[in-house]
Amino acid sequence: MLRSWRSNDVEFVVVGGVGAVMHGAPVSTFDLDIVHARSDKNVCRLLLALTRLDAIYRGQGSRILRPDARALLSPGHQLLSTNAGPLDILGQVGAGRTFNDLLPNTVEIEVDGATDIRVVDLKTLIEIKREVGRPKDLAQLPTLEAALAELGDPHDPP
Amino acid sequence: MPSSTPPHTQPPSPPQEHSYDTNGVDLTLVRWMISLTPTERLQVLQSNIDAMTKLKHGRRKS
């Protein structure tokens, strides 16, 4: 999924559990969380990528509802099922952090020897979890903080 | 320098210190994940998800 998005020039940042794993934190997650740039052009590219993934909203019973530009331009969370697994597209995270807010605190991580994926750094990931403050986010903090401590400088590429 | 005590009578190595931090986080697991490449880390995650999915769909026998 991530590889195809990069080839479609979709601007996004990986956050959440997958982001933590990419930094080396031993956590589990079942979905991919991303924050996307909410420009008209990027939403257009994102919609094309989502069409290829056959993305529909989760939890709609028998109804098939697909995301549209209006939804992706909003700061809301789009919880989707795709042919590559569950995907959460977040207009903003934590205390209202948008793609542009997150960008200075991201690193590019090479995956599969060919694809660079932009991921929020671990220190910022921890801050976001604190800002969200749900029990499940707070429960992960000890593990994330231990990984951060083992890594040293959070801006060092893993 | 060779030990004066024969190997089979030497006390066992002390248990690994600092395996857990004060929050109970298994640091050996953290260090292992960090030793992997990002690609390998994602493969571990995918493997875990696949295993959990299989378990979730398993059938109780009794």
Backbone of each chain as ProteinMPNN parsed JSONL, in Angstrom:
{"seq_chain_A": "MLRSWRSNDVEFVVVGGVGAVMHGAPVSTFDLDIVHARSDKNVCRLLLALTRLDAIYRGQGSRILRPDARALLSPGHQLLSTNAGPLDILGQVGAGRTFNDLLPNTVEIEVDGATDIRVVDLKTLIEIKREVGRPKDLAQLPTLEAALAELGDPHDPP", "coords_chain_A": {"N_chain_A": [[0.842, -1.201, 0.0], [1.849, 1.263, 0.915], [3.959, 1.582, -0.828], [2.694, 1.903, -3.31], [1.44, 4.286, -2.945], [3.531, 6.063, -2.751], [4.512, 5.933, -5.338], [2.44, 7.13, -6.597], [2.803, 9.682, -5.868], [1.549, 10.647, -3.554], [1.174, 12.774, -0.807], [1.953, 12.135, 2.443], [2.086, 11.263, 5.938], [3.197, 8.702, 7.98], [1.74, 7.652, 10.963], [0.918, 6.567, 14.305], [0.622, 3.038, 15.223], [2.021, 1.551, 13.213], [3.943, 3.39, 12.479], [5.347, 3.526, 14.88], [6.356, 0.915, 14.995], [8.039, 0.964, 12.774], [10.054, 2.524, 13.751], [11.134, 0.825, 15.537], [9.801, 0.071, 17.838], [8.363, -2.433, 19.8], [5.408, -3.023, 19.23], [1.944, -3.817, 18.629], [-0.394, -3.614, 15.958], [-3.377, -3.27, 14.014], [-4.065, -1.669, 11.98], [-3.264, 0.828, 9.489], [-2.226, 4.049, 10.071], [-2.437, 7.232, 8.744], [-1.512, 10.651, 8.138], [-2.541, 13.058, 5.955], [-1.628, 15.448, 3.395], [-3.734, 18.147, 3.031], [-4.375, 19.363, 0.529], [-5.902, 20.44, -2.565], [-4.772, 19.184, -4.816], [-3.335, 17.044, -3.687], [-5.325, 15.616, -2.416], [-6.736, 14.772, -4.583], [-4.863, 13.011, -5.756], [-4.718, 11.205, -3.714], [-7.312, 10.196, -3.636], [-7.342, 8.805, -6.039], [-5.476, 6.798, -5.454], [-6.882, 5.539, -3.413], [-9.053, 4.558, -4.752], [-7.881, 2.586, -6.286], [-7.264, 0.899, -4.249], [-9.699, 0.029, -3.561], [-11.164, 1.258, -1.486], [-13.388, 1.472, 1.199], [-15.727, 2.756, 3.618], [-15.412, 1.624, 6.945], [-17.46, -0.373, 9.137], [-20.087, 0.091, 8.236], [-22.071, -1.681, 7.903], [-24.092, -3.319, 5.59], [-23.941, -1.379, 3.728], [-22.2, 0.246, 1.096], [-19.933, 2.598, 1.237], [-17.98, 5.146, -0.089], [-14.966, 7.114, 0.29], [-14.872, 10.649, -0.327], [-13.816, 13.717, -1.999], [-14.564, 15.852, -0.393], [-14.694, 14.783, 2.182], [-12.019, 14.055, 2.538], [-10.772, 16.474, 2.469], [-11.436, 17.526, 4.827], [-10.76, 17.946, 8.421], [-11.319, 15.614, 9.66], [-11.469, 12.066, 10.64], [-11.068, 9.333, 8.565], [-12.152, 6.195, 8.458], [-11.247, 3.335, 7.047], [-11.737, 0.363, 5.04], [-9.622, -1.569, 3.037], [-8.322, -3.261, 0.086], [-5.9, -3.933, 0.917], [-5.911, -3.993, 3.598], [-6.938, -2.57, 6.843], [-7.277, 0.941, 6.973], [-6.612, 4.102, 8.237], [-7.328, 7.352, 7.596], [-6.248, 10.372, 8.514], [-7.177, 13.636, 9.066], [-6.165, 15.377, 10.868], [-4.166, 15.081, 13.862], [-3.795, 14.285, 17.383], [-3.315, 17.228, 19.228], [-4.68, 18.74, 17.212], [-2.841, 18.598, 15.091], [-1.7, 19.025, 11.878], [-0.782, 17.759, 8.587], [1.173, 19.582, 7.651], [2.015, 20.629, 10.07], [3.211, 18.439, 11.185], [5.264, 17.796, 9.471], [7.956, 18.982, 9.879], [8.849, 17.318, 11.859], [9.433, 14.755, 10.998], [10.837, 11.744, 9.585], [12.484, 10.192, 6.813], [12.141, 6.894, 5.908], [13.686, 4.074, 4.611], [12.2, 1.457, 2.878], [11.997, -1.907, 1.885], [14.209, -1.59, 0.323], [13.853, 0.28, -1.669], [11.816, 2.131, -1.443], [11.036, 5.2, 0.016], [9.572, 6.074, 2.956], [7.7, 8.487, 4.614], [7.746, 9.13, 7.997], [6.437, 10.031, 11.139], [8.579, 11.261, 13.704], [9.78, 9.396, 16.56], [9.709, 10.666, 19.026], [7.824, 12.693, 18.624], [5.652, 11.139, 17.997], [5.118, 10.012, 20.47], [4.417, 12.314, 21.883], [2.046, 12.951, 20.549], [0.433, 10.788, 21.243], [0.154, 11.278, 23.962], [-1.285, 13.643, 23.807], [-3.651, 12.797, 22.631], [-4.546, 10.976, 24.542], [-6.179, 8.75, 25.148], [-7.025, 5.756, 26.978], [-5.881, 3.481, 25.652], [-3.871, 4.611, 24.148], [-2.247, 5.786, 26.059], [-1.454, 3.497, 27.336], [0.447, 2.414, 25.679], [2.604, 4.023, 25.938], [4.824, 3.491, 27.799], [6.297, 1.48, 26.421], [6.944, 2.761, 24.003], [8.441, 4.881, 24.953], [10.556, 3.504, 26.083], [11.714, 2.443, 23.79], [12.469, 4.81, 22.535], [14.371, 5.716, 24.343], [16.307, 3.731, 24.04], [17.065, 4.197, 21.437], [18.217, 6.687, 21.47], [19.061, 9.682, 20.018], [16.157, 11.028, 18.704], [15.971, 11.843, 16.093], [17.745, 10.441, 14.658], [18.222, 8.369, 11.866], [16.637, 5.217, 11.834]], "CA_chain_A": [[0.0, 0.0, 0.0], [2.695, 2.447, 1.034], [4.755, 1.678, -2.045], [1.877, 2.408, -4.419], [1.159, 5.692, -2.678], [4.722, 6.827, -3.094], [4.619, 6.027, -6.791], [1.397, 8.068, -7.02], [3.172, 10.996, -5.32], [0.659, 11.088, -2.487], [1.916, 13.314, 0.335], [1.371, 11.656, 3.687], [3.017, 10.899, 7.002], [2.731, 7.551, 8.764], [1.706, 7.855, 12.414], [0.312, 5.394, 14.93], [1.361, 1.828, 15.534], [2.981, 1.196, 12.16], [5.046, 4.334, 12.639], [6.138, 3.098, 16.038], [7.09, -0.299, 14.606], [9.119, 1.332, 11.858], [11.143, 3.053, 14.57], [11.705, -0.255, 16.341], [9.038, -0.213, 19.053], [7.673, -3.721, 19.667], [3.971, -2.895, 19.504], [1.106, -4.446, 17.612], [-1.499, -2.823, 15.465], [-4.043, -3.924, 12.895], [-4.372, -0.74, 10.9], [-2.267, 1.825, 9.109], [-2.705, 5.415, 10.291], [-1.665, 8.249, 8.036], [-2.006, 12.029, 8.064], [-2.255, 13.463, 4.578], [-1.683, 16.873, 3.071], [-5.114, 18.404, 2.611], [-4.474, 20.286, -0.611], [-6.777, 19.873, -3.609], [-3.994, 18.272, -5.67], [-2.988, 15.816, -2.977], [-6.555, 14.858, -2.186], [-7.008, 14.14, -5.882], [-3.944, 11.871, -5.886], [-5.093, 10.243, -2.675], [-8.551, 9.54, -4.082], [-6.97, 7.828, -7.073], [-4.861, 5.674, -4.758], [-7.919, 4.837, -2.645], [-9.871, 3.822, -5.733], [-7.116, 1.378, -6.62], [-7.312, 0.025, -3.072], [-11.098, -0.318, -3.329], [-11.384, 1.696, -0.11], [-14.756, 1.805, 1.626], [-15.794, 3.04, 5.048], [-15.64, 0.481, 7.832], [-18.554, -0.277, 10.093], [-21.315, 0.604, 7.619], [-22.978, -2.794, 7.653], [-24.137, -3.763, 4.196], [-23.805, -0.224, 2.828], [-20.863, 0.484, 0.539], [-19.719, 4.043, 1.163], [-16.591, 5.436, -0.454], [-14.558, 8.473, 0.654], [-14.865, 11.612, -1.419], [-12.875, 14.823, -1.802], [-15.013, 16.687, 0.738], [-14.278, 14.113, 3.417], [-10.558, 14.061, 2.657], [-10.331, 17.852, 2.693], [-11.801, 17.895, 6.204], [-9.803, 17.49, 9.438], [-11.848, 14.405, 10.295], [-10.821, 10.762, 10.482], [-11.765, 8.434, 7.644], [-11.779, 4.83, 8.843], [-11.527, 2.625, 5.803], [-11.249, -0.979, 4.712], [-9.09, -1.606, 1.679], [-7.892, -4.612, -0.28], [-4.594, -4.161, 1.549], [-6.084, -3.967, 5.048], [-7.592, -1.387, 7.399], [-6.531, 2.175, 6.756], [-7.216, 5.297, 8.829], [-6.781, 8.587, 7.013], [-6.521, 11.363, 9.547], [-6.94, 15.008, 8.627], [-5.284, 15.925, 11.892], [-4.004, 14.173, 14.996], [-3.379, 14.907, 18.64], [-3.882, 18.559, 19.497], [-4.934, 19.428, 15.953], [-1.634, 18.642, 14.243], [-1.942, 18.689, 10.485], [0.389, 17.275, 7.835], [2.198, 20.625, 7.641], [2.542, 20.735, 11.436], [4.035, 17.252, 11.479], [6.371, 17.635, 8.516], [9.318, 19.222, 10.397], [9.207, 16.286, 12.835], [9.344, 13.453, 10.344], [12.047, 11.204, 8.963], [12.183, 9.281, 5.706], [12.682, 5.569, 6.206], [13.701, 3.235, 3.426], [11.532, 0.156, 3.043], [12.156, -2.798, 0.725], [15.371, -1.188, -0.464], [13.562, 1.156, -2.799], [10.772, 3.118, -1.17], [11.209, 6.026, 1.204], [8.287, 6.388, 3.56], [7.841, 9.537, 5.619], [7.171, 8.695, 9.279], [6.654, 10.996, 12.22], [9.621, 10.729, 14.576], [9.233, 8.685, 17.717], [9.447, 11.632, 20.102], [6.552, 13.358, 18.3], [4.618, 10.101, 18.111], [4.82, 9.927, 21.9], [3.671, 13.543, 22.231], [0.693, 12.832, 19.995], [-0.3, 9.815, 22.08], [-0.199, 11.988, 25.211], [-2.317, 14.631, 23.488], [-4.903, 12.077, 22.418], [-4.851, 10.648, 25.929], [-7.082, 7.625, 25.411], [-6.316, 4.709, 27.735], [-5.075, 2.596, 24.821], [-2.672, 5.341, 23.723], [-1.386, 5.925, 27.235], [-0.915, 2.168, 27.677], [1.61, 2.123, 24.822], [3.69, 4.985, 26.173], [6.065, 2.927, 28.356], [7.065, 0.775, 25.385], [7.471, 3.746, 23.058], [9.489, 5.642, 25.63], [11.724, 2.62, 26.216], [12.345, 2.392, 22.468], [13.108, 6.114, 22.327], [15.572, 5.756, 25.184], [17.314, 2.844, 23.439], [17.524, 4.77, 20.174], [19.007, 7.886, 21.696], [18.562, 10.841, 19.305], [14.98, 10.615, 17.955], [16.057, 12.211, 14.683], [18.653, 9.534, 13.966], [17.509, 7.372, 11.075], [16.734, 3.894, 12.465]], "C_chain_A": [[0.877, 1.252, 0.0], [3.494, 2.675, -0.241], [3.939, 2.297, -3.168], [1.56, 3.892, -4.194], [2.342, 6.562, -3.055], [4.826, 6.999, -4.601], [3.532, 6.931, -7.357], [1.645, 9.478, -6.499], [2.171, 11.524, -4.294], [1.513, 11.582, -1.314], [1.232, 12.875, 1.627], [2.488, 11.369, 4.68], [2.413, 9.7, 7.748], [2.812, 7.899, 10.248], [1.226, 6.538, 13.037], [1.248, 4.217, 15.087], [2.384, 1.434, 14.482], [4.187, 2.131, 12.224], [5.952, 3.927, 13.781], [6.971, 1.868, 15.699], [8.261, 0.056, 13.701], [10.313, 1.92, 12.604], [11.762, 1.99, 15.471], [10.963, -0.539, 17.628], [8.261, -1.508, 18.862], [6.206, -3.618, 20.08], [3.208, -3.566, 18.381], [0.008, -3.501, 17.177], [-2.098, -3.545, 14.279], [-4.325, -2.973, 11.753], [-3.206, 0.196, 10.64], [-2.898, 3.203, 9.289], [-1.821, 6.389, 9.532], [-2.341, 9.614, 8.168], [-1.597, 12.538, 6.701], [-2.279, 14.973, 4.441], [-3.062, 17.166, 2.481], [-5.175, 19.527, 1.575], [-5.36, 19.614, -1.659], [-6.032, 18.831, -4.438], [-3.741, 16.956, -4.96], [-4.21, 14.961, -2.704], [-6.957, 14.123, -3.459], [-6.156, 12.878, -6.059], [-4.328, 10.777, -4.905], [-6.351, 9.485, -3.086], [-8.261, 8.487, -5.137], [-6.366, 6.585, -6.427], [-5.914, 4.86, -4.007], [-8.844, 4.042, -3.561], [-9.177, 2.516, -6.084], [-7.132, 0.381, -5.469], [-8.732, -0.435, -2.756], [-11.514, 0.054, -1.903], [-12.849, 2.042, 0.127], [-14.728, 2.078, 3.129], [-16.094, 1.766, 5.822], [-16.892, 0.719, 8.659], [-19.848, 0.275, 9.535], [-22.299, -0.515, 7.311], [-22.923, -3.202, 6.203], [-23.967, -2.588, 3.219], [-22.357, -0.08, 2.367], [-20.715, 1.99, 0.376], [-18.253, 4.305, 0.906], [-16.238, 6.868, -0.083], [-14.582, 9.376, -0.582], [-13.943, 12.781, -1.062], [-13.27, 15.654, -0.58], [-14.548, 16.083, 2.068], [-12.776, 14.229, 3.615], [-10.009, 15.472, 2.828], [-10.626, 18.298, 4.127], [-10.739, 17.423, 7.197], [-10.217, 16.173, 10.094], [-11.056, 13.149, 9.995], [-11.672, 9.874, 9.585], [-11.28, 7.007, 7.935], [-12.214, 3.893, 7.732], [-11.07, 1.173, 5.84], [-10.737, -0.919, 3.289], [-8.693, -3.041, 1.345], [-6.492, -4.91, 0.241], [-4.698, -4.097, 3.07], [-6.727, -2.678, 5.526], [-6.69, -0.158, 7.301], [-7.292, 3.333, 7.4], [-6.541, 6.528, 8.251], [-7.226, 9.73, 7.923], [-6.193, 12.761, 9.035], [-6.042, 15.752, 9.601], [-5.233, 14.956, 13.056], [-3.611, 14.95, 16.244], [-4.095, 16.231, 18.851], [-4.03, 19.345, 18.192], [-3.746, 19.542, 15.028], [-1.969, 18.164, 12.834], [-0.662, 18.142, 9.848], [1.511, 18.314, 7.887], [2.82, 20.82, 9.019], [3.519, 19.605, 11.721], [5.313, 17.215, 10.66], [7.765, 17.891, 9.09], [9.789, 18.133, 11.371], [9.049, 14.896, 12.245], [10.714, 13.028, 9.84], [11.602, 10.327, 7.802], [12.895, 7.962, 5.971], [12.576, 4.706, 4.956], [13.078, 1.891, 3.741], [11.713, -0.634, 1.756], [13.282, -2.351, -0.191], [15.096, -0.179, -1.541], [12.616, 2.3, -2.457], [11.087, 3.879, 0.099], [9.839, 6.43, 1.719], [8.512, 7.442, 4.642], [7.058, 9.144, 6.866], [7.427, 9.786, 10.317], [7.716, 10.42, 13.161], [9.027, 10.235, 15.89], [8.894, 9.635, 18.86], [8.095, 12.308, 19.867], [5.395, 12.376, 18.389], [4.166, 9.972, 19.562], [4.016, 11.144, 22.346], [2.226, 13.456, 21.757], [-0.151, 11.898, 20.853], [-0.711, 10.473, 23.393], [-1.341, 12.959, 24.945], [-3.67, 13.951, 23.292], [-5.437, 11.561, 23.748], [-5.828, 9.52, 26.18], [-6.316, 6.55, 26.183], [-5.423, 3.84, 26.855], [-3.811, 3.295, 24.311], [-1.697, 5.464, 24.886], [-0.741, 4.593, 27.601], [0.332, 1.855, 26.858], [2.822, 2.972, 25.173], [4.946, 4.365, 26.783], [6.932, 2.237, 27.311], [7.682, 1.765, 24.405], [8.617, 4.524, 23.69], [10.734, 4.795, 25.832], [12.462, 2.535, 24.882], [13.079, 3.694, 22.184], [14.409, 6.207, 23.111], [16.676, 4.883, 24.586], [17.9, 3.448, 22.168], [18.423, 5.972, 20.387], [18.358, 9.053, 20.995], [17.364, 10.434, 18.457], [15.055, 10.961, 16.475], [17.08, 11.39, 13.936], [17.848, 8.569, 13.122], [17.687, 6.012, 11.711], [17.541, 2.915, 11.622]], "O_chain_A": [[0.681, 2.17, -0.797], [3.683, 3.81, -0.678], [4.451, 3.139, -3.906], [1.429, 4.655, -5.15], [2.183, 7.652, -3.605], [5.183, 8.071, -5.089], [3.669, 7.445, -8.467], [0.807, 10.365, -6.664], [1.976, 12.735, -4.189], [2.447, 10.906, -0.882], [0.071, 13.207, 1.87], [3.659, 11.248, 4.32], [1.233, 9.714, 8.097], [3.839, 8.383, 10.723], [1.143, 5.518, 12.354], [2.471, 4.354, 15.088], [3.495, 1.026, 14.82], [5.324, 1.696, 12.04], [7.176, 3.976, 13.665], [8.143, 1.781, 16.064], [9.353, -0.493, 13.85], [11.449, 1.824, 12.141], [12.794, 2.228, 16.098], [11.446, -1.321, 18.447], [7.568, -1.664, 17.858], [5.821, -4.077, 21.155], [3.759, -3.846, 17.316], [-0.46, -2.678, 17.963], [-1.426, -4.333, 13.614], [-4.768, -3.392, 10.684], [-2.293, 0.335, 11.455], [-3.96, 3.491, 8.738], [-0.598, 6.366, 9.668], [-3.561, 9.718, 8.291], [-0.425, 12.455, 6.331], [-2.869, 15.682, 5.257], [-3.496, 16.502, 1.539], [-5.916, 20.499, 1.723], [-5.547, 18.398, -1.65], [-6.554, 17.756, -4.732], [-3.907, 15.883, -5.541], [-4.144, 13.733, -2.752], [-7.454, 12.998, -3.413], [-6.655, 11.824, -6.454], [-4.273, 9.587, -5.218], [-6.438, 8.271, -2.903], [-8.858, 7.41, -5.135], [-6.696, 5.46, -6.8], [-5.843, 3.631, -3.972], [-9.351, 2.985, -3.185], [-9.815, 1.467, -6.168], [-7.028, -0.828, -5.679], [-8.951, -1.19, -1.809], [-12.141, -0.742, -1.203], [-13.463, 2.793, -0.63], [-13.797, 1.667, 3.822], [-16.913, 0.944, 5.412], [-17.324, 1.855, 8.856], [-20.635, 0.868, 10.274], [-23.248, -0.324, 6.55], [-21.846, -3.408, 5.645], [-23.861, -2.8, 2.011], [-21.418, -0.26, 3.143], [-21.309, 2.585, -0.524], [-17.384, 3.761, 1.588], [-17.097, 7.75, -0.129], [-14.35, 8.936, -1.709], [-13.368, 12.829, 0.025], [-12.409, 16.105, 0.176], [-14.073, 16.792, 2.956], [-12.31, 14.473, 4.728], [-8.881, 15.639, 3.291], [-10.123, 19.327, 4.58], [-9.904, 16.587, 6.852], [-9.528, 15.681, 10.988], [-10.109, 13.157, 9.209], [-12.864, 9.692, 9.832], [-10.123, 6.673, 7.679], [-13.407, 3.686, 7.509], [-10.147, 0.808, 6.568], [-11.352, -0.288, 2.429], [-8.722, -3.922, 2.204], [-5.962, -6.002, 0.034], [-3.679, -4.143, 3.76], [-7.029, -1.794, 4.724], [-5.482, -0.239, 7.525], [-8.48, 3.521, 7.136], [-5.335, 6.72, 8.401], [-8.416, 10.006, 8.073], [-5.066, 13.032, 8.621], [-5.268, 16.63, 9.22], [-6.121, 14.122, 13.23], [-3.163, 16.095, 16.18], [-5.308, 16.34, 18.678], [-3.56, 20.478, 18.086], [-3.654, 20.496, 14.255], [-2.456, 17.051, 12.634], [0.39, 18.074, 10.484], [2.666, 17.969, 8.137], [4.004, 21.137, 9.132], [4.523, 19.791, 12.409], [6.325, 16.668, 11.099], [8.68, 17.11, 8.828], [10.979, 18.036, 11.672], [8.584, 13.974, 12.915], [11.623, 13.843, 9.691], [10.495, 9.789, 7.8], [14.098, 7.928, 6.226], [11.521, 4.618, 4.328], [13.395, 1.267, 4.753], [11.595, -0.083, 0.662], [13.298, -2.707, -1.37], [16.012, 0.197, -2.273], [12.626, 3.332, -3.127], [11.371, 3.282, 1.136], [9.05, 7.05, 1.007], [9.403, 7.305, 5.48], [5.861, 8.863, 6.799], [8.503, 10.383, 10.358], [7.745, 9.21, 13.388], [7.919, 10.611, 16.273], [7.913, 9.433, 19.575], [7.312, 12.475, 20.802], [4.294, 12.736, 18.805], [2.975, 9.838, 19.842], [3.049, 11.017, 23.097], [1.301, 13.839, 22.472], [-1.31, 12.19, 21.149], [-1.817, 10.241, 23.879], [-2.257, 13.085, 25.757], [-4.702, 14.459, 23.73], [-6.624, 11.69, 24.047], [-6.272, 9.339, 27.314], [-5.097, 6.445, 26.055], [-4.316, 3.492, 27.265], [-2.796, 2.643, 24.069], [-0.491, 5.275, 24.729], [0.378, 4.558, 28.113], [1.19, 1.099, 27.312], [3.939, 2.673, 24.752], [6.048, 4.678, 26.331], [8.154, 2.389, 27.31], [8.841, 1.608, 24.021], [9.631, 4.792, 23.047], [11.851, 5.309, 25.76], [13.693, 2.553, 24.847], [14.188, 3.681, 21.652], [15.417, 6.708, 22.612], [17.849, 5.255, 24.621], [19.073, 3.245, 21.855], [19.3, 6.246, 19.566], [17.223, 9.405, 21.317], [17.506, 9.587, 17.576], [14.282, 10.428, 15.679], [17.287, 11.585, 12.738], [16.874, 7.997, 13.612], [18.804, 5.672, 12.1], [17.715, 1.761, 12.013]]}, "seq_chain_B": "MPSSTPPHTQPPSPPQEHSYDTNGVDLTLVRWMISLTPTERLQVLQSNIDAMTKLKHGRRKS", "coords_chain_B": {"N_chain_B": [[42.523, -15.215, 31.53], [42.558, -18.33, 33.037], [39.834, -19.777, 34.846], [39.891, -20.637, 38.327], [38.069, -22.379, 39.189], [36.515, -25.378, 38.245], [34.687, -25.674, 35.13], [32.14, -27.028, 35.3], [31.35, -26.623, 37.856], [31.043, -24.034, 38.198], [29.21, -21.181, 39.182], [25.953, -20.492, 37.807], [25.518, -18.08, 35.195], [24.722, -14.803, 36.235], [21.304, -13.71, 36.323], [20.056, -11.912, 33.509], [20.567, -8.547, 33.855], [18.558, -5.617, 33.972], [16.62, -6.415, 32.092], [14.013, -5.757, 32.12], [12.366, -2.626, 32.27], [11.46, -0.057, 34.69], [8.792, 0.177, 34.237], [8.002, -2.253, 33.465], [8.488, -2.904, 30.864], [9.711, -5.024, 28.372], [12.924, -4.937, 27.743], [14.644, -6.421, 26.233], [13.185, -7.19, 24.103], [12.651, -4.758, 22.925], [15.252, -4.007, 22.212], [15.834, -6.024, 20.403], [13.988, -5.545, 18.326], [14.883, -3.057, 17.478], [17.293, -3.779, 16.434], [16.66, -4.787, 13.992], [16.112, -4.151, 10.451], [14.083, -1.471, 9.094], [12.349, -2.613, 7.188], [12.367, -5.31, 7.94], [11.217, -5.047, 10.44], [8.599, -4.342, 9.784], [7.872, -6.673, 8.535], [7.861, -8.439, 10.669], [5.716, -7.379, 12.094], [3.628, -7.815, 10.25], [3.669, -10.572, 10.155], [2.926, -11.176, 12.771], [0.326, -10.136, 12.759], [-0.861, -11.81, 10.851], [-0.69, -14.257, 12.199], [-2.258, -13.766, 14.464], [-4.687, -13.326, 13.273], [-5.254, -15.832, 12.248], [-5.507, -17.247, 14.647], [-7.686, -15.969, 15.712], [-9.696, -16.814, 14.041], [-9.77, -19.425, 14.625], [-11.104, -22.648, 15.602], [-12.836, -23.779, 18.437], [-12.149, -26.845, 19.958], [-13.212, -28.301, 22.047]], "CA_chain_B": [[43.078, -15.97, 32.657], [41.643, -19.444, 33.295], [39.21, -19.744, 36.167], [40.407, -21.664, 39.212], [36.954, -23.292, 39.459], [36.173, -26.14, 37.044], [33.486, -25.098, 34.501], [30.844, -27.602, 35.657], [30.963, -26.206, 39.204], [30.909, -22.575, 38.261], [27.805, -20.767, 39.346], [25.357, -20.044, 36.544], [25.629, -16.635, 34.969], [23.621, -14.107, 36.91], [20.224, -13.386, 35.392], [20.322, -10.683, 32.769], [20.048, -7.377, 34.544], [17.953, -4.605, 33.115], [15.787, -6.98, 31.033], [12.765, -4.995, 32.188], [12.536, -1.328, 32.91], [10.608, 0.1, 35.875], [7.392, 0.057, 33.822], [7.751, -3.629, 33.063], [8.725, -3.094, 29.429], [10.771, -5.987, 28.075], [13.935, -4.216, 26.982], [15.282, -7.339, 25.278], [12.334, -7.142, 22.914], [12.896, -3.444, 22.318], [16.574, -4.031, 21.572], [15.77, -6.915, 19.25], [13.291, -4.854, 17.228], [15.739, -1.98, 16.998], [18.397, -4.379, 15.671], [16.172, -5.14, 12.663], [15.914, -3.034, 9.521], [12.66, -1.099, 9.055], [11.606, -3.606, 6.414], [12.219, -6.507, 8.79], [10.256, -4.732, 11.516], [7.253, -4.432, 9.203], [7.607, -8.093, 8.292], [7.496, -9.002, 11.978], [4.354, -6.909, 12.378], [2.706, -8.523, 9.36], [3.649, -11.967, 10.599], [2.113, -11.205, 13.995], [-1.067, -9.92, 12.378], [-1.321, -13.044, 10.204], [-0.839, -15.287, 13.232], [-3.401, -13.405, 15.317], [-5.891, -13.514, 12.461], [-5.498, -17.282, 12.226], [-5.985, -17.635, 15.978], [-9.019, -15.392, 15.875], [-10.638, -17.621, 13.276], [-9.639, -20.821, 15.017], [-12.318, -23.233, 16.165], [-12.624, -24.497, 19.687], [-12.413, -28.269, 19.747], [-14.011, -28.876, 23.139]], "C_chain_B": [[42.106, -17.095, 32.998], [41.089, -19.356, 34.718], [39.806, -20.868, 37.015], [39.31, -22.695, 39.502], [36.626, -24.051, 38.171], [34.844, -25.654, 36.467], [32.178, -25.675, 35.047], [30.421, -27.219, 37.068], [30.814, -24.692, 39.307], [29.443, -22.202, 38.409], [27.246, -20.328, 37.991], [25.531, -18.529, 36.412], [24.47, -15.941, 35.669], [22.534, -13.763, 35.888], [20.495, -12.034, 34.749], [19.705, -9.496, 33.496], [19.429, -6.449, 33.506], [17.202, -5.215, 31.941], [14.471, -6.237, 30.969], [13.065, -3.632, 32.778], [11.519, -1.209, 34.051], [9.123, 0.028, 35.531], [7.04, -1.357, 33.402], [7.948, -3.877, 31.581], [9.9, -4.032, 29.231], [11.802, -5.324, 27.175], [14.639, -5.124, 25.975], [14.495, -7.337, 23.97], [12.544, -5.823, 22.163], [14.218, -3.479, 21.554], [16.576, -4.921, 20.333], [15.102, -6.217, 18.065], [14.177, -3.771, 16.625], [16.891, -2.545, 16.152], [17.97, -4.743, 14.246], [16.142, -3.917, 11.762], [14.429, -2.661, 9.562], [11.809, -2.104, 8.282], [11.352, -4.855, 7.254], [11.211, -6.253, 9.904], [8.827, -4.857, 10.994], [6.886, -5.88, 8.919], [7.218, -8.801, 9.58], [6.051, -8.626, 12.308], [3.343, -7.685, 11.541], [2.556, -9.977, 9.782], [2.797, -12.116, 11.852], [0.636, -11.061, 13.674], [-1.64, -11.189, 11.748], [-1.588, -14.133, 11.235], [-2.077, -15.001, 14.084], [-4.709, -13.599, 14.565], [-6.253, -14.986, 12.406], [-6.073, -17.735, 13.562], [-7.415, -17.163, 16.182], [-10.068, -16.245, 15.164], [-10.552, -19.101, 13.598], [-10.927, -21.333, 15.636], [-11.998, -23.995, 17.427], [-12.999, -25.955, 19.466], [-13.268, -28.854, 20.843], [-14.638, -27.772, 23.97]], "O_chain_B": [[40.927, -16.827, 33.23], [41.769, -18.928, 35.652], [40.179, -21.918, 36.493], [39.604, -23.776, 40.012], [36.476, -23.436, 37.116], [33.958, -25.26, 37.225], [31.212, -24.938, 35.244], [29.275, -27.451, 37.455], [30.5, -24.152, 40.367], [28.56, -22.835, 37.831], [27.987, -19.849, 37.133], [25.671, -17.812, 37.402], [23.353, -16.458, 35.683], [22.832, -13.549, 34.713], [21.08, -11.138, 35.359], [18.497, -9.44, 33.722], [19.752, -6.507, 32.319], [17.144, -4.596, 30.879], [13.878, -6.098, 29.899], [13.905, -3.494, 33.668], [10.799, -2.165, 34.34], [8.287, -0.16, 36.415], [5.901, -1.629, 33.022], [7.61, -4.952, 31.086], [10.955, -3.862, 29.843], [11.574, -5.168, 25.975], [15.172, -4.645, 24.974], [15.06, -7.465, 22.883], [12.605, -5.789, 20.934], [14.299, -3.042, 20.406], [17.234, -4.616, 19.339], [15.593, -6.288, 16.938], [14.213, -3.593, 15.408], [17.399, -1.866, 15.259], [18.819, -4.98, 13.387], [16.146, -2.783, 12.241], [13.606, -3.454, 10.02], [10.684, -2.408, 8.678], [10.241, -5.387, 7.269], [10.442, -7.143, 10.266], [7.955, -5.404, 11.668], [5.725, -6.27, 9.048], [6.342, -9.667, 9.577], [5.266, -9.466, 12.748], [2.329, -8.155, 12.056], [1.459, -10.536, 9.767], [2.034, -13.074, 11.979], [-0.205, -11.763, 14.236], [-2.758, -11.599, 12.064], [-2.59, -14.845, 11.154], [-2.851, -15.91, 14.384], [-5.719, -13.99, 15.15], [-7.425, -15.347, 12.507], [-7.021, -18.52, 13.6], [-8.243, -17.872, 16.754], [-11.196, -16.375, 15.639], [-11.177, -19.931, 12.937], [-11.741, -20.555, 16.134], [-11.031, -24.753, 17.492], [-14.03, -26.262, 18.868], [-13.99, -29.82, 20.601], [-15.348, -28.054, 24.936]]}, "name": "protein", "num_of_chains": 2, "seq": "MLRSWRSNDVEFVVVGGVGAVMHGAPVSTFDLDIVHARSDKNVCRLLLALTRLDAIYRGQGSRILRPDARALLSPGHQLLSTNAGPLDILGQVGAGRTFNDLLPNTVEIEVDGATDIRVVDLKTLIEIKREVGRPKDLAQLPTLEAALAELGDPHDPPMPSSTPPHTQPPSPPQEHSYDTNGVDLTLVRWMISLTPTERLQVLQSNIDAMTKLKHGRRKS"}
